[in-house]
Amino acid sequence: MKKILEQTFAALAIALLVACVDNSTESASAPSNAAQPNIVQLDAYKSPTCQCCGRWVNYIGSNGFEATTHHPADLNGIKRKLGIAQQYQSCHTGVSKEGYIFEGHIPAKIMQRFLADKPKDALGLAVPGMPVGSPGMEMGDRYDDYDVLLLKKDGSSEVYERIRHKG
């Protein structure tokens, strides 16, 4: 009986160790969705210390995307190189394998709709700043209204979708 208890305890201890691995810290990429069809690959550029960016990467990883995270020394230089004007910038930048830009805390369903029906001459989408309640910027029951902007290759933008919270 003692031997069975020791074996059971050892198995339980191993299971607890595996379960207690801290998955809350950000990894190099979001959870793998590679076996699932229609998973969109993104490169995500962000500061290594920004927690809201990490939450956004995890969020999109659970919503049809797989992001490889990069921590460039000059994040603003990456944004300039990609053609994201300062007024459209946020704290992180996602780039699809096709080269479309997803700047800031954009909801995954809006990104998916954009990629399914790409507007002509589009650079990508942006949510400037860091609106409270947007993906990765959750703060309880607080929500800011905000616009998702369509960025165009000529440097202009227009509202792609308005996010409004009743409350």
N, C-alpha and C positions, 0 to 999 in steps of 0.2 A: 504493500500500500504506500509506504514511504517513497519508493522508487517512482510510482505512478504520479504521486503528488509533485515530486521534484521535476519530472518530465513535463507535467502540465504547467508548473510554475515557469519553467524555462521557456516553453512555447509561448506562454502568455507574456512574459517579459520581452521576448523578441517581437511579438505582435505589437505591444505597446510602444517599443522603440521605433518601429516602422511607422506607426500611426502618429507619433509625436514629432516626427521630423517637421520642422517649421516650414510650411508651404506658403506662409504669408509674405516672405521676402521675395523680391522679384528675381526671376531667373533670366538667363540670356534670351529666352524666348517664351512666349505664352504656351499653355498646354498644347501638346501636339494634336492636331486634327487631320494629320496627313492621310489617314485611311478614309476619311470622309470625302465624298465628292463635293465639288464647288467650293472648296476652302480657298480663300484669297490670301496670298502671301504678301506681307508688307514688311518693309524695313522701317523701324521706328527709331527716330533720332531724338534723344532727350538727355537731360542732365542726370547723372547717376544718383543724385540726392533728392530728386523730385518725386514725392510719394504719389501725388495725384496723377502724374504721368504713368507711373507704374500701375496704378489702379485702372487707368484707361487701357493700357496694354493688356492687362488681365481680363478686363471686360470684353474687349474685342476678341480676345482669344476664346472666350466662351460664346461668341456670337458670329461664327462663320469666318473668322480670320485667324491667321497664324503670323505672329509678328516676331521678327528677329530684332532685338534691341541693340542699338549702338549708342555709345556715349562719346560723341566727338568733342575734341578740345575746344573747337570753335563752332558751337551750335548756330550762332547767328550767321556765320559764314556759309554754313550748309543752306540755311534759309535763303540767303542772298543768291547763292549759286542756283537754287531751285526756282528762283523768280518770285518768291513770296515777299510782297511789299510789307514794310513795317506795320502799316495800319491793319494788316490781316493776320499778324503773327500772334501766336500763343506760346505755350511752354514746350510743346513737342510737335514733331512732324512725322507723319506716316507717308510712305511712298510705295505705291503698288509696283509690281514687276513691270507693268506697262508704262510707268512713269507718272501716274496721276498722284497728286498731292492731297493729303488729308491733314490739314493744319488744325491742331487743337482738339477739343473735347466733342467730337462729332459722334452722334449716335450711330451705332453699327447699321441699323436698318436703313438709314439715309445713305450711308456709304454703299451699301449693297444695291440700293435702287439706282444710285448714280452709276455704278459699274455695270449694271444690267442695261442701262439706256444712257450711254455717255453723250452729253450735250456737245454739239459741234464747237470746236475751238476752246474746249475746256482745259484748264490747267489742273483743276481739282476743286476741293471744297475747303472752307475754313470757318471756324468758330473763333473769332478774335477774343483775346483775353481768356478769362477763366470763369465762366458763368456758374454760379452756385446751382447745384442740382443737375448739371450736365454730367454725362458719364465720366466717372473718376473724380468729380467734384461734389459728390453727395454730402449733404449736411442735414441729416434728419429730414424734417418736412419742409425745409426751406428750398425755394426754387426761384431762379431769375428767369424772366422771359428773355429769349435771345434768338438771333437769326443765324441760320447756316447759309453762308455765302457761296455762290458759284464764282470761282476765280477763273478769269479768262486769260488766254495766252497774250492778249494785247495789254494786260495790266489792269483792266477794268474788272468790276464785279457786279453782281446782282443778287438779290435774295433768292435762294434756292428753296428754302423752307423756313417758316416761322415757327418757333417753339414757344408755345404759350401755356402757362399753367393756371388753371382756375383755382382759386383758393381763398 
